[in-house]
Amino acid sequence: MSSQLLEKKLELDSLRIPDSAELANALEVANLQTLLAAYVYLSHDAAFLELFAEHIRPQFSLNPTSIPDDLAGELRARLRRLLTTGEGLQQQSPSDRLVQRIMSVTAGEPVDEEFLELVYDQCGFRPWIDRSKVEGRRRPPAGFKVLVIGAGMTGMAAAVKLTEAGYDYIVIEKNAEVGGTWYENRYPGVGVDTPSHFYSFS
């Protein structure tokens, strides 16, 4: 067996998981749009994706998402089969165009191309780039220090990116803990008013 074929076989074997009642239950209770995105990303089955397009609405639509039971059942069955047997798994990554379509269908509204890089980064679908080592990048001058005011989500994100970029910085925060508005307030049932596929701190 060639090294390329062996590598593909190992990738396939590592994806396969044992079939079980636990898996069936997880597929039963999981968000259908998430299952659809995972299945189409792995299988590249664009035709199956389009069957869902007319049933999925934006988050705050007056006409809510309503996926027929038979279609939901077929999705769960296909994904279960793919995960346990490897049937339908594609070895290559899907095209940008298909990924954008997956995002649009599962969000229930058009998602612009500009969001692709964000999703690739958050999902870890592409290798992480150490931007502090990008060729030709100017280094900060000696003694240069950045002050980040507030340790909310934006402040923490700034600290992470400043670290990656090689800057010296300090974060100040008026509260006893980090979190900003998420520390000071609680939002039961909060939703996201943009077609975001993540609301997390990756």
JOFENLIN-V755786 format. One record per backbone hydrogen bond with DSSP energy under -1.0 kcal/mol. NH is the residue of the N-H (numbers start at 1). CO is the residue of the C=O. E is the energy in kcal/mol with one decimal. If there is no record, write none. Layout:
BEGIN
((NH & CO & E) (NH & CO & E))
END
This chain:
BEGIN
((6 & 2 & -2.5) (7 & 3 & -2.4) (8 & 4 & -2.2) (9 & 5 & -2.4) (10 & 6 & -2.4) (11 & 7 & -2.2) (12 & 8 & -2.3) (13 & 9 & -2.8) (14 & 10 & -2.2) (15 & 11 & -1.1) (16 & 12 & -1.8) (17 & 83 & -2.3) (24 & 20 & -2.1) (25 & 21 & -2.4) (26 & 22 & -2.3) (27 & 23 & -2.4) (28 & 24 & -1.6) (29 & 25 & -1.9) (30 & 26 & -1.3) (35 & 31 & -2.1) (36 & 32 & -2.7) (37 & 33 & -2.4) (38 & 34 & -2.4) (39 & 35 & -2.8) (40 & 36 & -2.6) (41 & 37 & -2.2) (42 & 38 & -2.0) (43 & 39 & -2.6) (44 & 40 & -2.8) (46 & 44 & -1.9) (49 & 45 & -1.8) (50 & 46 & -1.9) (52 & 49 & -1.7) (55 & 52 & -1.9) (56 & 52 & -1.0) (61 & 58 & -1.8) (66 & 55 & -2.2) (72 & 68 & -2.5) (73 & 69 & -2.6) (74 & 70 & -1.9) (75 & 71 & -2.2) (76 & 72 & -2.3) (77 & 73 & -2.3) (78 & 74 & -2.6) (79 & 75 & -2.6) (80 & 76 & -2.3) (81 & 77 & -2.3) (82 & 78 & -2.4) (83 & 79 & -2.7) (84 & 80 & -1.8) (85 & 81 & -2.3) (86 & 82 & -1.7) (89 & 86 & -1.9) (90 & 42 & -2.8) (99 & 95 & -2.4) (100 & 96 & -2.7) (101 & 97 & -1.8) (102 & 98 & -2.7) (103 & 99 & -2.3) (104 & 100 & -2.2) (105 & 101 & -2.8) (106 & 102 & -2.5) (107 & 103 & -1.7) (108 & 104 & -1.1) (109 & 104 & -1.3) (115 & 112 & -1.7) (116 & 113 & -2.0) (119 & 115 & -2.3) (120 & 116 & -2.9) (121 & 117 & -2.3) (122 & 118 & -2.7) (123 & 119 & -2.6) (124 & 120 & -1.0) (125 & 120 & -1.7) (131 & 129 & -1.4) (133 & 130 & -1.9) (134 & 131 & -1.0) (137 & 134 & -1.9) (144 & 141 & -2.0) (146 & 168 & -2.4) (148 & 170 & -2.9) (150 & 172 & -3.3) (156 & 152 & -2.7) (157 & 153 & -2.4) (158 & 154 & -2.6) (159 & 155 & -2.2) (160 & 156 & -2.3) (161 & 157 & -2.5) (162 & 158 & -2.6) (163 & 159 & -2.2) (164 & 160 & -2.4) (165 & 161 & -2.0) (166 & 163 & -1.1) (167 & 162 & -2.7) (170 & 146 & -2.1) (172 & 148 & -2.5) (179 & 151 & -3.0) (182 & 179 & -1.9) (183 & 180 & -1.3) (184 & 180 & -2.1) (185 & 181 & -2.1) (190 & 187 & -1.8) (196 & 194 & -2.9))
END
